[in-house]
Amino acid sequence: MEVYKIKNIAGHMSKAFLSNPLTPILAIAILLLGFVSLQTMPREEDPQIEVSGGAVMVALPGASPKEVLNVVVKPLERRIREIKGVEHVYGTAMNNFGIVNVQYFIGEDRESSNLKLYDKVMQNMDQLPKGTMPPLVKPFDIDIDIPILTAAFYQLPNVQPNVVELYQTIRELQQEINALDNVSKTTLKGVKRPQFNVLIDLSKLSAYHISLGQVAQAIKSISTNAPMIDTINKKGKLVVFGVENAIDTIDDLKELIIAQYMGSPIYLKNIADVEYNYDIQNFQESLITYQKGMDKDPEAVREHEEKEESSEEKEHAPVSFRGLTDQITLTVSKLKGTNAVYIAKEAIEKIQEAKEKLNNAGVGFIITRNYGVRADEAVNELVHHLEITIFIIMLILIPFLGWRESMVVTIAVPMILAATLFIAQITDQTINRITLFAFLLSLGLIVDDAIIVIENIHRRLHLDIEKKSVDEIIVQATDEIGPSTNIATIAIILTMVPMAFVGGMMGQFMKPIPLNVPVGLAVSLFVAYVFAPYMARKFINFKKIKAEVHAHHKKEHGDALEEDVTGKDEEGK
């Protein structure tokens, strides 16, 4: 009998791995690598988006908003627009200060964009007016500027409100969280920082013939920080000087000699009220209200609400909330490419460790945002859906291929996904909703190659099992469908290529699909040619097939013999 001659790579691969003892070891290694990748890959709710931009901040002391706009903001805007890749430029002018925000096109390299912005500003320093402070170029980093965890801290009931003490308590905790691994930045929102406030009585200032410049100069002479000056406070009446923690005691400031009047020294306390409080020039307020009982046992309140929601007969009692109170929000951001789940968990553990200390200081807290939990839930839910989908595929294939053949295809699917997940990890991707959506999308495509191989092996076994060896039949069956399967898979891969060239925010957001679906399809070819023949050799019941073929041939031979005898009888008659 003539030996079948292998014609393409499919046959060569199946022959090389069909009887190789390393094949099952390789299969187990792929599954383990996929499992490890699933557990160790950084988890995020959404994919990372390459967003480039920054802000240029320039101070011009003593200038009005109109002057800042004309001599600082507009010249900078014109020069920055010359940078290649800039999409939008926005300028803002205010007293003594100007800001120019720059946004690049989505997909521009972040490092290169930041360097181009810095170089352009430095090259045009000579166009800024005299007296301009050195500009500050602050790049925009979406991974740092968007926090993964926020916690609101507030003072508990029956505690005398003190926004300065609240800030000082949270400040210590912020420093501890900022020292955690992979935490890029922590910020405090709604902060009222402590400072000395000097509330000047303008009538007394006029009576002593003293100017504001004299007062400012006197304060500067004893403080390391220049005083922050504003013309009004919240009451809109007094000139305010703020000195940020620059003087030891309030008495030092009160006894400061400002000038002399008729031979007598004029002290600061003679023309102003001096107090140690928070920065009253800061008009921004951050307030919180919460349900009564949340400060004592938040979990018990939530469980009670869930029970009420599940009870349709019971009428809901009115919910009582506490009055608005000052709060400080702590935000935690992570480094690029790190696991949001672990970082958020570690930060929350650090807050929980400080819970007793916070309560003793009269401070309560509540987690208001946790992208780590949301990312973990989204990933786990999609993994569960993948498991359900694989099980459904097996049930659908059983009536058409048989349970043994369907098991081969079902085992091939997690192997393909495991290999694809491992490749995604070594290419510095993160696991997120879009990555797993790409896997769900490719499920209906990656099973095709294994089904084609198994179906052709099944067909060839019924045709040649009495003529050839099982190994030769499996290799021949795999080799026969190689060219057509290769072309079909490549055609599907090519349909995904245009998606990789989609620009803008949508292109960046959907990037995991054109990255992972083609890889999954290519891996499916490898699994179909290497592992599907091996598993078919192990799982398929060849004795049963041989018996079926033998019975079928015997029946055909019997039917032919019966027809021959019937024909002879008719001729004899």
Summary of the structure (lengths in Angstrom):
residues: 573
radius of gyration: 37.4
end to end distance: 44.4
largest distance: 158.1
contacts: 1768
relative contact order: 0.13
helix: 57%
strand: 17%
